Amino acid sequence: MIQIAVLTNGFVYVGDVQPINKGVIVILNAWNIRRWGTTRGLGEIAVEGPTKNTILDRAGIVRVPNHSLIFLLDCEAKQWQRVLD
């Protein structure tokens, strides 16, 4: 499932989030969201996909300890496909 993961220390990633296993979540095909580029918050890009002002950095596979996860935000996968493919 394509989700945005908000982590401690201000890190935000988008990608295919796998279920939590042994205290770790894995984000496949992850991209770091360096700049949201929104006018209506993080939910804007979750629903509508990245804007022309969104800055993403490829991150590959990201493993996140459970204690570092603040929340997950479900994304409209079709809005992200052009970036994540």
N, CA and C atoms as an extended XYZ file, in Angstrom:
255
Properties=species:S:1:pos:R:3:atomname:S:1:resname:S:1:resid:I:1 pbc="F F F"
N         0.836       -1.180        0.000 N   MET     1
C         0.000        0.000        0.000 CA  MET     1
C         0.883        1.246        0.000 C   MET     1
N         0.590        2.194       -0.868 N   ILE     2
C         1.353        3.444       -0.929 CA  ILE     2
C         0.910        4.326        0.235 C   ILE     2
N         1.885        4.700        1.049 N   GLN     3
C         1.601        5.536        2.210 CA  GLN     3
C         2.731        6.537        2.410 C   GLN     3
N         2.390        7.617        3.097 N   ILE     4
C         3.386        8.573        3.561 CA  ILE     4
C         3.654        8.230        5.015 C   ILE     4
N         4.928        8.053        5.342 N   ALA     5
C         5.335        7.743        6.712 CA  ALA     5
C         5.999        8.975        7.317 C   ALA     5
N         5.424        9.455        8.405 N   VAL     6
C         5.998       10.594        9.120 CA  VAL     6
C         6.762       10.024       10.316 C   VAL     6
N         8.045       10.362       10.367 N   LEU     7
C         8.935        9.798       11.375 CA  LEU     7
C         9.456       10.877       12.309 C   LEU     7
N        10.083       10.446       13.372 N   THR     8
C        10.703       11.392       14.289 CA  THR     8
C        11.804       12.168       13.563 C   THR     8
N        12.208       13.261       14.154 N   ASN     9
C        13.274       14.123       13.627 CA  ASN     9
C        12.943       14.740       12.278 C   ASN     9
N        11.642       14.790       11.918 N   GLY    10
C        11.218       15.498       10.723 CA  GLY    10
C        11.339       14.737        9.419 C   GLY    10
N        11.655       13.454        9.459 N   PHE    11
C        11.767       12.682        8.233 CA  PHE    11
C        10.395       12.264        7.730 C   PHE    11
N        10.176       12.393        6.428 N   VAL    12
C         8.912       12.020        5.795 CA  VAL    12
C         9.233       11.254        4.524 C   VAL    12
N         8.668       10.046        4.409 N   TYR    13
C         8.905        9.198        3.242 CA  TYR    13
C         7.580        8.789        2.622 C   TYR    13
N         7.611        8.508        1.329 N   VAL    14
C         6.462        7.934        0.634 CA  VAL    14
C         6.956        6.691       -0.085 C   VAL    14
N         6.108        5.661       -0.103 N   GLY    15
C         6.464        4.430       -0.796 CA  GLY    15
C         5.511        3.318       -0.426 C   GLY    15
N         5.885        2.110       -0.797 N   ASP    16
C         5.076        0.921       -0.530 CA  ASP    16
C         5.412        0.414        0.869 C   ASP    16
N         4.580        0.767        1.842 N   VAL    17
C         4.828        0.410        3.238 CA  VAL    17
C         4.349       -1.012        3.497 C   VAL    17
N         5.262       -1.824        3.994 N   GLN    18
C         4.965       -3.212        4.337 CA  GLN    18
C         4.521       -3.295        5.795 C   GLN    18
N         3.759       -4.330        6.130 N   PRO    19
C         3.292       -4.470        7.520 CA  PRO    19
C         4.461       -4.514        8.509 C   PRO    19
N         4.173       -4.068        9.704 N   ILE    20
C         5.178       -4.060       10.761 CA  ILE    20
C         5.536       -5.499       11.114 C   ILE    20
N         6.832       -5.775       11.164 N   ASN    21
C         7.320       -7.117       11.461 CA  ASN    21
C         8.533       -6.998       12.377 C   ASN    21
N         8.461       -7.600       13.522 N   LYS    22
C         9.579       -7.598       14.480 CA  LYS    22
C        10.010       -6.182       14.850 C   LYS    22
N         9.034       -5.297       15.042 N   GLY    23
C         9.343       -3.944       15.493 CA  GLY    23
C         9.875       -3.008       14.436 C   GLY    23
N         9.776       -3.402       13.150 N   VAL    24
C        10.309       -2.576       12.069 CA  VAL    24
C         9.296       -2.521       10.934 C   VAL    24
N         9.102       -1.327       10.359 N   ILE    25
C         8.343       -1.244        9.110 CA  ILE    25
C         9.359       -1.095        7.985 C   ILE    25
N         8.995       -1.600        6.827 N   VAL    26
C         9.856       -1.510        5.653 CA  VAL    26
C         9.103       -0.716        4.591 C   VAL    26
N         9.771        0.270        4.012 N   ILE    27
C         9.190        1.062        2.930 CA  ILE    27
C         9.970        0.735        1.664 C   ILE    27
N         9.300        0.055        0.738 N   LEU    28
C         9.918       -0.310       -0.529 CA  LEU    28
C         9.729        0.813       -1.539 C   LEU    28
N        10.680        0.950       -2.461 N   ASN    29
C        10.633        2.011       -3.462 CA  ASN    29
C        10.360        3.356       -2.790 C   ASN    29
N        11.087        3.616       -1.732 N   ALA    30
C        10.867        4.808       -0.910 CA  ALA    30
C        11.479        6.058       -1.524 C   ALA    30
N        10.792        7.145       -1.294 N   TRP    31
C        11.278        8.473       -1.660 CA  TRP    31
C        11.170        9.351       -0.419 C   TRP    31
N        12.234       10.094       -0.126 N   ASN    32
C        12.186       11.070        0.945 CA  ASN    32
C        11.469       12.308        0.413 C   ASN    32
N        10.499       12.790        1.163 N   ILE    33
C         9.808       14.029        0.768 CA  ILE    33
C        10.565       15.176        1.434 C   ILE    33
N        11.469       15.761        0.686 N   ARG    34
C        12.301       16.850        1.220 CA  ARG    34
C        11.498       18.142        1.345 C   ARG    34
N        10.663       18.419        0.362 N   ARG    35
C         9.785       19.608        0.414 CA  ARG    35
C         8.403       19.178       -0.023 C   ARG    35
N         7.415       19.453        0.829 N   TRP    36
C         6.039       19.074        0.500 CA  TRP    36
C         5.546       19.805       -0.735 C   TRP    36
N         5.795       21.120       -0.801 N   GLY    37
C         5.350       21.905       -1.947 CA  GLY    37
C         3.845       22.094       -1.992 C   GLY    37
N         3.219       22.105       -0.816 N   THR    38
C         1.759       22.199       -0.758 CA  THR    38
C         1.304       23.542       -0.208 C   THR    38
N         0.031       23.810       -0.405 N   THR    39
C        -0.597       24.975        0.227 CA  THR    39
C        -1.646       24.524        1.237 C   THR    39
N        -1.974       23.215        1.218 N   ARG    40
C        -3.013       22.686        2.108 CA  ARG    40
C        -2.504       21.519        2.963 C   ARG    40
N        -1.216       21.460        3.204 N   GLY    41
C        -0.660       20.467        4.099 CA  GLY    41
C        -0.316       19.141        3.440 C   GLY    41
N         0.126       18.218        4.253 N   LEU    42
C         0.600       16.926        3.784 CA  LEU    42
C        -0.519       16.094        3.160 C   LEU    42
N        -1.730       16.241        3.673 N   GLY    43
C        -2.865       15.520        3.100 CA  GLY    43
C        -3.099       15.852        1.639 C   GLY    43
N        -2.739       17.046        1.231 N   GLU    44
C        -2.906       17.451       -0.172 CA  GLU    44
C        -2.152       16.520       -1.112 C   GLU    44
N        -0.896       16.228       -0.788 N   ILE    45
C        -0.149       15.357       -1.693 CA  ILE    45
C        -0.503       13.886       -1.495 C   ILE    45
N        -1.022       13.525       -0.339 N   ALA    46
C        -1.480       12.144       -0.140 CA  ALA    46
C        -2.629       11.841       -1.095 C   ALA    46
N        -3.544       12.791       -1.239 N   VAL    47
C        -4.736       12.596       -2.061 CA  VAL    47
C        -4.481       12.923       -3.528 C   VAL    47
N        -3.761       13.999       -3.801 N   GLU    48
C        -3.616       14.500       -5.168 CA  GLU    48
C        -2.269       14.172       -5.815 C   GLU    48
N        -1.353       13.589       -5.063 N   GLY    49
C        -0.021       13.315       -5.584 CA  GLY    49
C         0.873       14.533       -5.447 C   GLY    49
N         2.137       14.391       -5.811 N   PRO    50
C         3.080       15.498       -5.655 CA  PRO    50
C         2.708       16.687       -6.533 C   PRO    50
N         3.005       17.876       -6.038 N   THR    51
C         2.763       19.103       -6.798 CA  THR    51
C         4.021       19.438       -7.590 C   THR    51
N         3.948       20.477       -8.389 N   LYS    52
C         5.134       20.903       -9.148 CA  LYS    52
C         6.231       21.409       -8.211 C   LYS    52
N         5.865       21.775       -6.981 N   ASN    53
C         6.838       22.277       -6.016 CA  ASN    53
C         7.330       21.227       -5.032 C   ASN    53
N         6.791       20.009       -5.113 N   THR    54
C         7.237       18.925       -4.236 CA  THR    54
C         8.636       18.484       -4.671 C   THR    54
N         9.506       18.282       -3.696 N   ILE    55
C        10.851       17.783       -3.986 CA  ILE    55
C        11.003       16.422       -3.326 C   ILE    55
N        11.325       15.420       -4.155 N   LEU    56
C        11.487       14.041       -3.701 CA  LEU    56
C        12.905       13.577       -3.985 C   LEU    56
N        13.459       12.783       -3.061 N   ASP    57
C        14.777       12.191       -3.241 CA  ASP    57
C        14.637       10.680       -3.110 C   ASP    57
N        15.104        9.953       -4.130 N   ARG    58
C        15.007        8.489       -4.099 CA  ARG    58
C        15.771        7.962       -2.890 C   ARG    58
N        15.148        7.010       -2.194 N   ALA    59
C        15.769        6.457       -0.987 CA  ALA    59
C        15.896        4.935       -1.025 C   ALA    59
N        15.292        4.278       -2.007 N   GLY    60
C        15.405        2.823       -2.106 CA  GLY    60
C        14.541        2.114       -1.087 C   GLY    60
N        15.157        1.277       -0.264 N   ILE    61
C        14.448        0.557        0.796 CA  ILE    61
C        14.794        1.213        2.120 C   ILE    61
N        13.764        1.595        2.861 N   VAL    62
C        13.964        2.236        4.161 CA  VAL    62
C        13.371        1.337        5.235 C   VAL    62
N        14.159        1.039        6.249 N   ARG    63
C        13.689        0.259        7.398 CA  ARG    63
C        13.595        1.203        8.592 C   ARG    63
N        12.422        1.208        9.215 N   VAL    64
C        12.152        2.170       10.280 CA  VAL    64
C        11.779        1.428       11.562 C   VAL    64
N        12.503        1.668       12.649 N   PRO    65
C        12.094        1.074       13.917 CA  PRO    65
C        10.717        1.617       14.317 C   PRO    65
N         9.905        0.741       14.844 N   ASN    66
C         8.544        1.112       15.259 CA  ASN    66
C         8.495        2.386       16.092 C   ASN    66
N         9.433        2.542       16.993 N   HIS    67
C         9.405        3.690       17.906 CA  HIS    67
C         9.661        5.013       17.192 C   HIS    67
N        10.150        4.966       15.950 N   SER    68
C        10.409        6.198       15.189 CA  SER    68
C         9.226        6.624       14.336 C   SER    68
N         8.220        5.770       14.223 N   LEU    69
C         7.048        6.070       13.400 CA  LEU    69
C         6.048        6.908       14.194 C   LEU    69
N         5.675        8.068       13.634 N   ILE    70
C         4.661        8.909       14.268 CA  ILE    70
C         3.292        8.547       13.718 C   ILE    70
N         3.151        8.554       12.370 N   PHE    71
C         1.905        8.089       11.766 CA  PHE    71
C         2.102        7.768       10.300 C   PHE    71
N         1.131        7.023        9.749 N   LEU    72
C         1.087        6.687        8.327 CA  LEU    72
C        -0.139        7.348        7.719 C   LEU    72
N         0.010        7.847        6.519 N   LEU    73
C        -1.071        8.510        5.800 CA  LEU    73
C        -1.277        7.775        4.483 C   LEU    73
N        -2.463        7.179        4.298 N   ASP    74
C        -2.753        6.459        3.055 CA  ASP    74
C        -2.773        7.422        1.875 C   ASP    74
N        -2.235        6.962        0.750 N   CYS    75
C        -2.179        7.775       -0.466 CA  CYS    75
C        -3.088        7.198       -1.542 C   CYS    75
N        -3.510        8.055       -2.444 N   GLU    76
C        -4.195        7.619       -3.656 CA  GLU    76
C        -3.099        7.125       -4.593 C   GLU    76
N        -2.991        5.806       -4.702 N   ALA    77
C        -1.876        5.196       -5.440 CA  ALA    77
C        -1.775        5.699       -6.874 C   ALA    77
N        -2.910        5.873       -7.544 N   LYS    78
C        -2.857        6.293       -8.957 CA  LYS    78
C        -2.239        7.679       -9.108 C   LYS    78
N        -2.336        8.529       -8.083 N   GLN    79
C        -1.743        9.867       -8.141 CA  GLN    79
C        -0.226        9.826       -7.972 C   GLN    79
N         0.280        8.729       -7.403 N   TRP    80
C         1.708        8.593       -7.144 CA  TRP    80
C         2.411        7.679       -8.156 C   TRP    80
N         1.668        6.943       -8.972 N   GLN    81
C         2.272        5.955       -9.869 CA  GLN    81
C         3.320        6.543      -10.798 C   GLN    81
N         3.087        7.732      -11.328 N   ARG    82
C         4.052        8.320      -12.273 CA  ARG    82
C         5.391        8.595      -11.609 C   ARG    82
N         5.386        8.820      -10.307 N   VAL    83
C         6.624        9.076       -9.574 CA  VAL    83
C         7.255        7.776       -9.107 C   VAL    83
N         6.446        6.867       -8.618 N   LEU    84
C         6.967        5.662       -7.982 CA  LEU    84
C         7.364        4.574       -8.959 C   LEU    84
N         6.947        4.682      -10.216 N   ASP    85
C         7.310        3.663      -11.210 CA  ASP    85
C         8.695        3.863      -11.748 C   ASP    85
